[in-house]
Amino acid sequence: MLWRAIRNMEVMVHSSSFLLPKLHQPAKIPANNYNLVVLNQHLPRFMPRLWAQAKLRICADGGANRIFDEMSQMTSDQDNESNRNRYIPEIIEGDMDSIRPEVKIFYSHQGTKISDKSHNQETTDLHKCISSIRDRTPNHEKSDLCVLVTGALGGRFDHEAANINVLYVFSDMRIVLLSDDCLIRLLPKTHQHEIYIESSLEGPHCGLFPIGAPSKSTTTTGLKWNLSDAKMKFGRMISTSNIVDSEKVTVQSDADLLWTISLRNLT
């Protein structure tokens, strides 16, 4: 009975094709509309590409400082004023304890919505941004929605842990945490998973970690060291320093898992 239930699970397809130029999006992978959330950490080198292809761009509080200060360093146009007028977020959301006053004023004058949530100190700025995205997305679009989060990795570990916790809190949404070096996404136990590997951009190193509860049974294909009905939990075995060995990785588990894969030196 358990085998039959697992077999009948819906398949969730994952891809990092958003890292590719728009003209090189693979036809075999369903296109996902994505929203972009910018946190207050160093912008990844591929930020201009993500910005150009995003449906909605939200800066989480001090993430606006990063766009204001760093985007001009990532383009051939060295005119800071021209760049700042080109890269305007639709929304700045958070408790407003990090954004500089001149940055807030600049974007406000450019038409950016300032969503001051300083009254809410129970959640992080990323949590506030994801809640806002979920609330403003029509129900018929939610299944195709993906949220990319830059600046989510690196810096203080407690901030990283809080960002990973957001993946688990919003486990019904496709959220990808990004840095220059790697990406992390949640693989909910409610689905089987097919992960299409963009080998020119990501890998070969990858890992799988249970979150929320131990895994009593995890099985994979497409890895150098595949798992077969594996039991995983912190304090015992987790899958680290594995290697992608195929253009498609499959994962089936009785627990929510974090999938992480290294990124190459993208520009």
N, C-alpha and C positions, 0 to 999 in steps of 0.2 A: 504493500500500500504506500509506504514512504517513497519507494522508487518511482511509482506511478505518479505521485504528487509532484516530485521533483522534475520528472520528465515533462510534465504538462505546464511547468512554469513558463511564463512569458520571457522571451529573450530581450535583454537590454544591450544595445549596441553602443560602443564607445570608440571615439577616434580623436586624435589630436590634429585633425586636418585644419583646425582654425589657425595653426601655426604656419600653414602654407599660404602663398599668395592666392588671391581669389581665383585666378585663372587656372590654378593647379589643384583645385578641390577635386578629390576622386569621385567619380560617378557612382562607385559601388557603395559609398557611405552616405546615408541620408543626411541632408544638410540640417544643421540646427541653428536657429536664430540664437545669438548670444548677447547677453548684457555684460558689460565690463564694470567691475568694481576695482577702484584704485585705493590701496591702503598706503599708510605713511611709512613706506620703505623704498629703498632704491628701485627705480624702474628697470625692468628687464630690457635687454637690448632689442627685443622684438616688439616693444611697446607700440611704435607707430603703426605696425601691421595690425595689431589687435584693435587699436583705436579706430583705424579706418574702416574696419569691417564690422564693428559693434553696432547693434541696434539701439542701445541705450548706454550712456556712460555716466557712472556715478562715482564721485570721489567721497571716500569716507573721511570726513573731517580733514586731518592733516595731509591726506592723499592729494588734496588740491595744491598744497605747497610743492609737491613733487612734480605735478604737471606744470606748474608755473615756472619752476626752477630748471627742470631737467629735459623737457621735451626738445628745447632748442639745441641741445647737445647731440640729439639723435637724428637730426636731419641735415641736409646739405645747405639749407637756408640758415645762415648765421644771424639773421635779423631777429632779435629776441621779441620785439614788439609784433612783428608779422606772425611769428610762431605762436605767440600767446593769443593772438586774435583767431588763429586757426584751430587751436585745440581748446575748445570750450565745453566743459562738462554740462550735461543737462541738469544734474542735481548734485548738490553737496549736502551730505547727510551725516549727522553725528551729534555728539555733545558739545562740539565747537570749542574744545579745550586745547586744540593743537593748531588749527588753522591760523595763519598770521592775519592781522587786521587788514593789511593792504591787499592781501590775496582775496580775502572775502569780499572786500569792496570792489575789486577789479571784476571778479566773476559775476557779482550781483549786477553790476552795470552792463555786463554783456548778456544778461538775460538768464543766467543760471538760477535755478530755484534753490534757495537756502532753506533746508529742512532742519531746524534747530530742535534737537531732541535732548537738550540738557536736563530736562525734567526727568528723564529716564536714565537712571544710573544702574539699573538691574541687568542691562545687556551691553555687549560690546558694540562698537560702531559697525563692525561687519555684520553682526546679528541684525542691527537696525536696517542696514542696507538690504540684506536678503529679505527681511520682512516686507520692506517697501516694494521690492521687485515682485514678490509673490502676490501682494495685494493689488498691484496695478496691472498684472498680467491676466488677460481674459482666460477663462477656463479652457477654451478650445485651443489655446496656444501653449498651455503649460506643458504638455507632453513633449513638445519640440524645443522647449526653452533650455538653454544652457547658460550658466553664470560663470564667467572667468574672473578670478580674483588675483590681482598682481600685488606683490609686496606682502604676501601672506606667510612667507617662509624666510628665515633669516632674522637677525635681531634677537630680541629677548625671547627665551624659550617659553615663558608663561603666555606671551602673545601668540606664539606658534600653537601652543596647546589649545588656547581659546579659539583660534581659527579652525583647528581640526575638530574641535567640539561642535562648531557651527555645521560642519558636514553631517555630523550625527544628528543634531537637532533637526535639520532640514533634510532628512534622509529621503524624502519623496521628491527632491529636486536634484537636478544635475548641476553640481558645483565643482569647479576645478580650481585648486590652489596652485599658483604658479610662482616660480622664481627663475633666475637665469639657469639654475642647475638641475631642477627637477619639477615634476608636477605630482599632485596627489589628488585622487578622487575616491569617493565612497562607492563600494559595490554592495548595494543592499541585498540582504538574504532573500528578499521577496522575488528575485529574478535570477535566471541564469545570465551570464555575461559573456559577450564577445567583444574583445578589445582589438581593434585593428591598429597595427603598429606602423607609424610613419618612420621607417628605418633611417631615412636621411636626416631626420630631426631628433629622434628619441631613441633611447637605449644605449648600450645593451643591458645596463644594470637595472634591476627592478626588485620589488619586494611586495609582500602581502602580510597584513597585520590584522588580527581580529580586534574589533572595537565594540565596547558595550557588553560583550559576553564572550566566553571562549568558543572556539569552533570545535565541534566533535567530529566534523566530517567536511573536509575541503578537498576538491579534486580539480586539477588543472590540465590543460594541454598547451603546447606551444612554448614551453619553457625548457631550458637545458636540464633542470632538475625539477621535474613535475611532481606535484603532490597527488597522492592517491589515498582518498579517504583519510586525510591527515587530521590529527588533533593538534590544535594550536592555541596557545594562550601565553600571556606574559608570565615569566617565571619558568616556562618550559620552552617549547619550540615555537619560533616564528620564522617566516621565510624572509631572509635578507640576502643581499648580494647574489640573487639569482640572475639568470641571463635569458633574455627573450631569444627564442630560437626559430621563430616563424613570423610571418606577417599577420597572423591571427592568434591571439591567446584566448582560451576559454577558461572561465572560472565558475565553479558551482560550489556553494557552501551553505551550511546551516546557520552561519553567523554573518553579521555585517563585517565587511573587510575594507581596509584601506589599501588601495593600489597606488604604488609610487614607482615612477620610472625616471631615469636620468634624461636630461636634455643636452643636446650638443651645443656647441658655441654658435648659437643662432644670431643672425643679423637681420 
